[in-house]
Amino acid sequence: MDLRKLQNTDPLKRSVEKQSKAPEFSPMDPPDAYAPPAMDEVPYEAMPKFLQKLMDDHKNFETVLGTFEEALARLQENGLKPDKDVDEGLRNFFAFLDDQIVGHSLVEQKILFPLLHDRLIETGEHSKGRLPKTAVDMLEDDHARMMQLAAVTFNFLGLAARLPDAPSRAIALDAALEQGRALIELLRLHMFREDNVVFALAVKHLAAPDFDEMERRSALVWPR
């Protein structure tokens, strides 16, 4: 497998206040990340068009993530043997990351997140520390972590293909697989948090004219 082909697609290198009746969790028994706090659910059909487009992106991302996950599984099973499907799966994922996921994240960071963060601060839906944090801060942290994991995974894959001795190649490949799987899980959890928590908060705190303006500006930030 020629992982050096991937080098042409090198990718670019942050709680809602607890309700009084919410259950208490121990650090040794934390809540399920995929079981968000109870809140009013907003179905896809009731979402503004701007948010529907972001949710549609997430569905497309999941398809590419699945192919990337399969490629990593074949790498773990077969090592660095020539495999056209693995080469294509890896190359397509990093190209998709650079072309689609980065653009999607820019729309969120430049258009949705700043206004939503301000509204959450205004309405008191933030942490009570010296520097108030909202759900938006968590998502921005996710974006930065995603790109770090992608860069580390890419670099370890390239290193594994170039190292001359088998033990070193195996170590580099194991590191790439570990970081790649962490990236997949982070992306899936991030999309779940947006679809099921943060977009519902946006519907709650933002008005129709806000979403109309976001729709207009999104075409300037990420023309598709």
Backbone bond lengths (Angstrom), bond angles and torsions (degrees), N, CA, C in turn:
res aa  C-N    CA-C-N  psi(-1)  N-CA   C-N-CA  omega(-1)  CA-C   N-CA-C  phi
1 M - - - 1.470 - - 1.521 109.69 -
2 D 1.304 116.21 127.46 1.462 120.46 -178.22 1.519 109.73 -95.74
3 L 1.341 116.26 88.86 1.468 120.54 -179.44 1.521 111.73 -73.55
4 R 1.318 116.74 -10.87 1.468 118.73 179.36 1.520 111.62 -65.48
5 K 1.319 117.62 -20.65 1.461 120.57 177.37 1.519 111.51 -62.83
6 L 1.326 116.24 -24.07 1.459 119.70 -178.84 1.516 112.96 -68.43
7 Q 1.319 118.09 -17.95 1.452 120.74 -171.45 1.524 112.91 -65.86
8 N 1.322 118.03 -15.30 1.461 120.25 177.82 1.521 112.39 -82.23
9 T 1.340 116.26 -4.71 1.466 119.72 -178.87 1.518 110.74 -124.00
10 D 1.332 118.74 33.56 1.469 122.69 -179.89 1.536 110.61 -56.80
11 P 1.341 119.57 121.57 1.466 121.72 -177.68 1.507 113.74 -73.66
12 L 1.326 118.83 159.76 1.467 124.16 175.71 1.546 110.63 -65.18
13 K 1.682 104.97 135.49 1.480 114.68 -177.29 1.609 112.97 -88.99
14 R 16.161 143.49 98.17 0.763 93.12 104.82 1.572 68.48 -146.14
15 S 7.397 132.64 -132.91 1.516 116.10 -154.15 1.465 103.15 -142.82
16 V 1.041 107.39 137.50 1.443 108.80 -179.98 1.519 107.64 -58.61
17 E 1.344 116.13 137.93 1.466 119.57 -177.96 1.522 110.50 -53.17
18 K 1.339 115.42 135.65 1.458 121.15 -177.43 1.520 110.31 -67.66
19 Q 1.338 116.72 132.00 1.443 120.83 178.42 1.521 109.27 -73.45
20 S 1.328 115.59 151.81 1.460 119.93 -173.02 1.516 112.81 -61.77
21 K 1.347 118.03 -29.08 1.448 120.48 -177.83 1.519 112.51 -99.51
22 A 1.331 118.00 9.15 1.461 121.13 -179.92 1.516 109.49 -69.38
23 P 1.335 118.54 148.21 1.456 120.63 -179.31 1.512 111.42 -68.28
24 E 1.317 116.27 151.55 1.451 122.06 176.66 1.520 109.06 -89.41
25 F 1.348 116.84 138.93 1.454 121.46 179.97 1.521 110.22 -119.35
26 S 1.302 115.50 141.68 1.453 121.06 175.79 1.517 109.37 -89.39
27 P 1.346 118.87 148.10 1.466 120.35 174.78 1.523 112.21 -58.35
28 M 1.345 116.86 -23.80 1.456 120.32 178.09 1.523 112.02 -85.62
29 D 1.319 118.00 -8.45 1.460 121.87 179.84 1.527 109.26 -142.71
30 P 1.340 117.36 66.33 1.468 121.15 -175.07 1.515 111.43 -70.45
31 P 1.344 118.08 161.94 1.466 120.89 177.62 1.521 110.94 -70.91
32 D 1.323 115.65 156.33 1.458 121.74 177.40 1.520 109.71 -64.94
33 A 1.332 116.81 130.22 1.466 120.58 -179.27 1.519 111.79 -61.61
34 Y 1.339 116.83 -26.16 1.456 120.41 -179.51 1.529 112.24 -96.48
35 A 1.336 116.69 17.77 1.467 122.10 174.98 1.514 108.05 -123.95
36 P 1.352 117.91 80.63 1.465 121.34 -175.28 1.517 111.50 -68.43
37 P 1.349 117.42 163.76 1.462 120.59 176.97 1.525 110.83 -57.36
38 A 1.317 115.60 147.35 1.467 120.38 -179.26 1.522 110.01 -60.92
39 M 1.324 116.30 129.20 1.451 121.18 177.41 1.521 108.08 -157.30
40 D 1.317 116.50 166.45 1.457 120.22 -178.29 1.522 110.22 -65.84
41 E 1.323 115.84 121.83 1.462 120.59 179.70 1.520 110.26 -79.00
42 V 1.316 116.10 139.71 1.465 121.56 176.91 1.519 107.91 -114.19
43 P 1.331 119.34 112.96 1.469 120.51 -179.85 1.522 111.43 -66.35
44 Y 1.310 115.27 157.75 1.463 121.52 -178.40 1.532 110.90 -53.97
45 E 1.338 117.28 -41.94 1.465 121.17 -175.73 1.533 112.30 -64.03
46 A 1.340 116.92 -24.06 1.467 120.85 -179.05 1.521 112.67 -93.73
47 M 1.321 117.04 -2.71 1.461 120.75 179.25 1.532 110.23 -75.66
48 P 1.337 118.19 145.22 1.467 120.09 172.06 1.535 110.15 -60.36
49 K 1.309 115.47 155.29 1.464 120.28 -177.39 1.522 111.65 -55.84
50 F 1.322 117.30 -38.65 1.461 121.15 179.95 1.527 110.97 -57.90
51 L 1.324 117.42 -45.57 1.460 120.94 -179.86 1.525 111.67 -73.45
52 Q 1.321 117.19 -33.14 1.463 119.51 176.24 1.523 111.49 -60.27
53 K 1.315 116.40 -38.68 1.465 119.46 179.19 1.526 111.06 -64.53
54 L 1.336 116.32 -39.54 1.463 119.49 177.65 1.524 110.84 -65.15
55 M 1.326 117.47 -38.86 1.459 121.22 178.04 1.532 110.97 -68.32
56 D 1.328 116.86 -36.59 1.468 120.21 175.69 1.524 110.66 -62.75
57 D 1.327 116.01 -40.01 1.463 119.81 175.90 1.518 110.35 -57.06
58 H 1.331 116.73 -43.27 1.465 120.65 -178.34 1.527 111.64 -59.38
59 K 1.325 116.76 -38.53 1.469 119.91 177.86 1.527 110.77 -63.50
60 N 1.326 116.19 -40.89 1.460 119.51 177.53 1.521 111.32 -66.45
61 F 1.324 116.40 -38.49 1.461 120.34 179.35 1.528 110.68 -61.68
62 E 1.325 117.03 -39.12 1.461 120.64 -177.41 1.527 111.06 -62.75
63 T 1.316 116.83 -36.73 1.466 120.04 177.88 1.518 110.92 -62.33
64 V 1.320 116.64 -45.79 1.470 120.69 179.78 1.525 110.65 -68.19
65 L 1.323 117.17 -37.88 1.464 120.73 177.11 1.523 111.07 -60.64
66 G 1.325 116.42 -39.39 1.455 119.44 178.83 1.520 112.16 -61.86
67 T 1.332 116.35 -42.65 1.468 120.19 178.09 1.524 111.17 -65.48
68 F 1.324 117.15 -40.65 1.462 121.99 177.13 1.527 110.45 -62.43
69 E 1.314 116.54 -41.49 1.465 121.10 179.21 1.528 110.85 -63.37
70 E 1.318 116.84 -40.64 1.462 120.80 177.25 1.523 111.06 -63.87
71 A 1.325 116.73 -40.38 1.465 120.26 179.06 1.521 111.06 -63.10
72 L 1.333 117.42 -41.37 1.465 120.49 178.01 1.524 111.16 -64.87
73 A 1.334 116.83 -37.79 1.465 120.11 178.82 1.524 111.03 -64.68
74 R 1.324 116.70 -39.96 1.469 119.37 178.36 1.518 111.29 -68.87
75 L 1.320 116.31 -35.19 1.465 119.44 175.41 1.522 111.46 -62.19
76 Q 1.331 116.16 -42.78 1.462 119.36 179.55 1.526 110.80 -64.79
77 E 1.327 116.06 -37.27 1.458 119.81 -177.42 1.522 112.93 -76.01
78 N 1.315 116.75 -41.12 1.468 120.44 -171.80 1.520 114.36 -110.18
79 G 1.339 117.88 -5.97 1.451 119.45 -177.60 1.516 111.62 70.31
80 L 1.317 115.76 -150.18 1.465 121.25 -174.44 1.529 113.12 -92.78
81 K 1.315 117.31 29.02 1.456 119.97 175.51 1.532 109.36 -67.09
82 P 1.347 116.90 150.25 1.469 119.04 178.08 1.522 111.21 -56.24
83 D 1.314 117.52 128.71 1.460 122.10 -178.72 1.529 107.88 -153.98
84 K 1.323 115.89 105.96 1.456 120.94 -176.37 1.530 111.99 -61.89
85 D 1.332 117.28 -37.46 1.463 120.62 -179.42 1.524 111.32 -66.25
86 V 1.327 117.08 -38.55 1.464 120.89 178.27 1.525 109.69 -67.41
87 D 1.322 116.03 -46.25 1.469 119.86 177.80 1.527 111.05 -55.29
88 E 1.323 116.11 -47.38 1.463 120.79 -177.33 1.528 111.08 -67.23
89 G 1.349 117.37 -40.75 1.456 120.83 179.98 1.511 112.43 -63.39
90 L 1.321 116.96 -42.38 1.462 121.00 179.20 1.525 111.29 -69.24
91 R 1.326 115.18 -46.55 1.461 119.67 -178.20 1.531 110.66 -62.11
92 N 1.330 116.75 -43.60 1.462 120.33 -179.51 1.524 111.75 -64.73
93 F 1.332 116.56 -37.35 1.464 118.73 -179.36 1.527 110.90 -64.94
94 F 1.325 117.19 -48.59 1.467 118.78 -177.41 1.522 111.79 -68.14
95 A 1.336 117.29 -33.34 1.462 119.72 175.46 1.533 109.81 -67.48
96 F 1.334 117.65 -41.60 1.457 122.19 178.47 1.521 111.02 -64.64
97 L 1.321 116.26 -39.33 1.462 121.00 177.11 1.521 110.34 -58.77
98 D 1.309 115.87 -48.11 1.457 121.36 -176.75 1.527 111.98 -69.20
99 D 1.320 116.57 -34.69 1.462 120.64 -172.99 1.530 112.78 -91.96
100 Q 1.334 118.17 -37.22 1.460 121.55 -171.91 1.533 113.81 -111.22
101 I 1.327 117.53 -50.95 1.463 119.81 -175.57 1.519 111.18 -66.54
102 V 1.311 117.69 -39.13 1.466 120.71 178.59 1.532 110.60 -63.88
103 G 1.336 117.53 -43.56 1.460 120.67 178.49 1.522 112.06 -63.06
104 H 1.316 116.35 -43.89 1.467 122.45 176.83 1.529 110.71 -57.75
105 S 1.324 116.40 -45.71 1.464 121.15 -179.21 1.522 111.52 -64.95
106 L 1.330 117.03 -36.42 1.459 120.40 178.67 1.532 111.20 -64.09
107 V 1.329 117.09 -40.37 1.465 120.54 177.59 1.522 109.94 -59.94
108 E 1.322 116.72 -45.15 1.466 120.29 179.65 1.526 111.32 -64.23
109 Q 1.320 116.48 -47.10 1.461 120.57 -174.24 1.524 112.83 -69.98
110 K 1.311 118.11 -35.81 1.464 120.96 -175.29 1.523 113.12 -92.14
111 I 1.339 118.14 -23.56 1.459 120.15 -172.32 1.526 112.93 -115.52
112 L 1.329 117.48 -52.32 1.466 120.64 -175.49 1.520 113.14 -82.67
113 F 1.317 117.16 -51.37 1.460 120.91 -170.47 1.532 114.50 -60.52
114 P 1.340 120.35 -45.63 1.476 118.88 -176.65 1.525 112.99 -59.52
115 L 1.338 117.29 -47.15 1.456 120.23 -178.21 1.528 110.90 -67.98
116 L 1.338 117.23 -43.37 1.455 119.89 179.86 1.524 111.03 -63.87
117 H 1.308 117.30 -40.50 1.474 120.89 177.64 1.525 110.25 -58.76
118 D 1.328 117.47 -46.34 1.465 121.25 179.91 1.534 111.31 -61.41
119 R 1.331 117.36 -41.73 1.461 120.34 -179.47 1.539 110.94 -67.02
120 L 1.328 117.25 -38.09 1.464 120.41 178.46 1.526 110.93 -66.48
121 I 1.322 116.25 -36.53 1.472 119.53 175.81 1.532 109.58 -65.89
122 E 1.334 116.89 -44.84 1.468 121.59 -178.65 1.529 111.83 -61.45
123 T 1.326 117.42 -37.37 1.466 120.97 -176.11 1.531 112.91 -90.54
124 G 1.325 117.63 0.75 1.460 121.02 177.46 1.513 115.28 82.37
125 E 1.331 118.05 10.61 1.468 120.62 179.55 1.523 109.03 -90.21
126 H 1.319 114.50 72.48 1.461 120.83 -177.43 1.513 108.95 -155.43
127 S 1.329 116.13 169.80 1.456 121.14 176.66 1.527 109.24 -69.24
128 K 1.325 116.84 164.75 1.462 120.96 -174.51 1.526 112.85 -106.87
129 G 1.303 118.28 19.74 1.456 121.29 178.55 1.520 111.90 -76.74
130 R 1.331 114.79 -177.81 1.468 120.38 -179.64 1.518 110.97 -61.33
131 L 1.327 116.25 -36.36 1.455 121.87 176.21 1.524 107.76 -113.84
132 P 1.331 118.60 98.84 1.470 121.14 -175.35 1.530 112.00 -57.71
133 K 1.323 115.63 137.26 1.457 122.06 177.89 1.521 108.89 -118.30
134 T 1.317 116.23 144.82 1.459 121.71 176.37 1.526 109.50 -120.73
135 A 1.328 115.19 177.44 1.465 119.74 176.97 1.524 111.48 -59.29
136 V 1.324 116.32 -28.46 1.463 120.51 179.56 1.522 111.38 -63.24
137 D 1.336 116.66 -38.62 1.462 119.71 179.13 1.529 111.27 -58.93
138 M 1.334 116.45 -40.30 1.457 120.67 178.49 1.523 111.42 -61.89
139 L 1.328 116.36 -42.10 1.460 119.63 -179.29 1.519 111.87 -67.81
140 E 1.324 117.17 -37.83 1.464 119.29 177.21 1.520 111.01 -64.95
141 D 1.337 116.60 -37.94 1.460 119.59 174.65 1.522 110.78 -61.46
142 D 1.340 116.25 -39.69 1.461 120.48 177.67 1.525 111.21 -58.43
143 H 1.332 116.57 -44.69 1.465 120.17 -178.69 1.526 111.41 -58.59
144 A 1.330 115.84 -45.42 1.466 119.38 -179.93 1.527 110.69 -64.56
145 R 1.335 116.23 -42.46 1.464 120.27 -179.46 1.523 111.49 -65.13
146 M 1.336 117.17 -37.23 1.466 120.16 178.10 1.523 111.59 -57.38
147 M 1.331 115.74 -47.97 1.451 119.18 -176.64 1.520 111.42 -68.35
148 Q 1.329 117.28 -33.96 1.458 120.13 175.70 1.527 110.88 -63.64
149 L 1.330 116.16 -46.67 1.459 120.08 179.93 1.526 111.57 -63.91
150 A 1.345 116.06 -39.68 1.465 119.26 179.07 1.520 110.97 -62.81
151 A 1.336 116.97 -44.09 1.460 120.52 -179.17 1.528 111.07 -64.88
152 V 1.343 116.67 -42.15 1.466 120.04 -179.94 1.527 110.55 -65.60
153 T 1.338 117.29 -43.66 1.462 120.85 178.54 1.522 111.01 -60.15
154 F 1.314 116.47 -48.15 1.469 121.67 179.81 1.522 111.43 -58.25
155 N 1.333 116.27 -45.94 1.462 120.24 -176.80 1.527 111.87 -67.74
156 F 1.334 116.90 -37.95 1.468 119.20 177.80 1.522 111.34 -68.06
157 L 1.326 117.57 -36.21 1.467 119.95 176.50 1.524 110.86 -63.21
158 G 1.335 116.00 -45.54 1.458 119.48 177.91 1.517 112.05 -62.75
159 L 1.335 117.02 -39.72 1.457 121.27 179.22 1.516 111.16 -64.77
160 A 1.336 116.53 -42.21 1.465 119.92 -179.93 1.524 111.43 -60.45
161 A 1.332 116.96 -34.92 1.464 120.16 -179.24 1.517 112.61 -73.67
162 R 1.336 117.89 -20.85 1.459 120.86 -174.73 1.525 114.35 -100.72
163 L 1.329 117.50 -21.44 1.463 119.47 -175.93 1.518 110.70 -67.24
164 P 1.328 117.19 137.19 1.464 119.82 -173.86 1.520 114.75 -80.29
165 D 1.347 119.06 -28.24 1.466 118.94 -175.50 1.523 111.04 -103.86
166 A 1.321 115.26 145.69 1.460 122.29 -173.81 1.530 113.92 -60.56
167 P 1.340 120.23 -44.70 1.469 119.25 -179.44 1.532 112.72 -60.12
168 S 1.320 116.21 -41.94 1.464 119.60 179.47 1.523 111.33 -66.84
169 R 1.325 116.80 -39.03 1.459 120.67 177.33 1.526 110.64 -61.44
170 A 1.340 115.93 -41.81 1.468 120.33 -179.14 1.524 111.32 -64.37
171 I 1.328 117.13 -40.30 1.466 121.15 179.07 1.528 110.48 -64.20
172 A 1.337 115.93 -45.84 1.466 119.95 -179.85 1.525 111.10 -64.79
173 L 1.329 117.07 -39.74 1.465 120.74 179.77 1.527 110.82 -66.39
174 D 1.341 117.26 -41.85 1.465 120.55 177.44 1.530 110.79 -59.90
175 A 1.327 116.45 -40.73 1.474 120.41 179.03 1.525 110.44 -65.29
176 A 1.336 116.92 -40.86 1.463 120.76 178.69 1.522 111.05 -62.90
177 L 1.335 116.77 -43.01 1.458 120.84 -179.75 1.531 111.32 -64.67
178 E 1.319 116.22 -41.72 1.471 120.62 179.22 1.524 111.29 -62.61
179 Q 1.323 116.67 -47.23 1.459 120.46 -179.04 1.528 111.44 -69.33
180 G 1.321 116.76 -35.65 1.456 120.62 178.80 1.525 111.64 -64.71
181 R 1.320 116.80 -42.17 1.470 120.10 178.50 1.524 110.97 -67.85
182 A 1.340 116.64 -36.81 1.466 119.69 176.28 1.526 110.35 -63.17
183 L 1.322 117.18 -36.96 1.464 121.90 178.00 1.526 110.70 -65.01
184 I 1.324 117.03 -43.78 1.464 121.17 179.52 1.530 110.66 -60.64
185 E 1.336 116.88 -46.96 1.462 120.92 -178.95 1.523 111.22 -64.45
186 L 1.333 116.89 -40.64 1.459 120.04 179.43 1.524 111.18 -63.84
187 L 1.333 116.84 -44.22 1.459 120.62 179.29 1.528 111.14 -61.32
188 R 1.329 117.12 -43.94 1.459 120.07 -179.31 1.531 111.57 -65.61
189 L 1.325 116.77 -42.81 1.459 119.98 179.18 1.527 110.79 -66.20
190 H 1.326 116.24 -39.31 1.467 121.37 178.93 1.526 110.53 -61.42
191 M 1.314 117.68 -46.77 1.461 120.87 179.95 1.523 110.79 -64.69
192 F 1.344 117.32 -38.50 1.465 120.96 177.40 1.526 110.78 -61.50
193 R 1.342 116.62 -45.12 1.471 120.46 179.74 1.524 111.26 -61.64
194 E 1.320 116.83 -39.88 1.462 119.40 179.84 1.524 110.88 -68.70
195 D 1.324 117.09 -50.21 1.460 120.85 -176.17 1.529 112.66 -63.75
196 N 1.334 117.41 -36.04 1.461 120.77 -170.56 1.527 115.14 -104.43
197 V 1.328 118.26 -16.14 1.464 120.57 -177.96 1.533 111.70 -125.24
198 V 1.310 116.69 -60.16 1.464 120.49 -168.75 1.527 112.21 -71.63
199 F 1.309 117.96 -39.44 1.468 118.73 178.69 1.530 110.81 -67.18
200 A 1.348 117.18 -33.33 1.468 120.43 174.99 1.530 110.59 -65.79
201 L 1.332 116.97 -37.28 1.466 120.56 175.58 1.526 110.50 -64.55
202 A 1.327 116.36 -37.77 1.460 120.05 178.77 1.526 110.79 -63.67
203 V 1.343 117.33 -43.32 1.462 121.08 177.95 1.534 110.38 -62.31
204 K 1.330 116.25 -36.86 1.467 121.37 -178.77 1.522 112.38 -68.91
205 H 1.329 117.71 -38.47 1.459 121.08 -169.11 1.532 115.00 -107.88
206 L 1.325 118.09 -12.47 1.458 120.25 -179.49 1.521 110.11 -111.58
207 A 1.323 116.06 153.92 1.465 121.69 -176.42 1.524 110.68 -103.04
208 A 1.333 115.48 167.41 1.471 120.87 -179.24 1.526 112.78 -55.14
209 P 1.363 119.41 -43.46 1.471 117.85 178.34 1.526 113.05 -61.85
210 D 1.347 116.81 -31.15 1.464 119.87 176.70 1.520 110.46 -61.47
211 F 1.321 115.83 -45.88 1.463 119.54 -178.65 1.522 111.93 -69.96
212 D 1.328 117.45 -33.61 1.471 119.87 175.86 1.530 110.54 -62.48
213 E 1.331 116.29 -42.51 1.459 120.13 178.78 1.524 110.82 -66.91
214 M 1.325 117.37 -38.21 1.464 120.52 177.29 1.525 111.04 -62.56
215 E 1.322 115.20 -40.62 1.464 119.69 178.78 1.524 110.60 -60.99
216 R 1.331 115.75 -42.50 1.467 119.68 179.75 1.518 111.22 -64.73
217 R 1.336 117.02 -45.50 1.457 121.45 -175.95 1.523 112.65 -71.68
218 S 1.329 116.91 -28.73 1.472 119.37 -176.75 1.526 112.10 -61.88
219 A 1.339 115.82 -32.54 1.463 118.83 179.43 1.514 112.07 -67.81
220 L 1.328 117.11 -24.07 1.455 121.41 178.18 1.528 111.60 -81.91
221 V 1.340 115.91 -35.69 1.470 120.63 -178.80 1.521 111.05 -75.56
222 W 1.346 115.92 -41.35 1.463 119.93 -176.89 1.526 109.95 -141.67
223 P 1.328 116.92 82.88 1.468 119.92 177.66 1.537 110.24 -65.15
224 R 1.340 117.35 130.72 1.452 119.17 177.70 1.524 110.55 -127.18
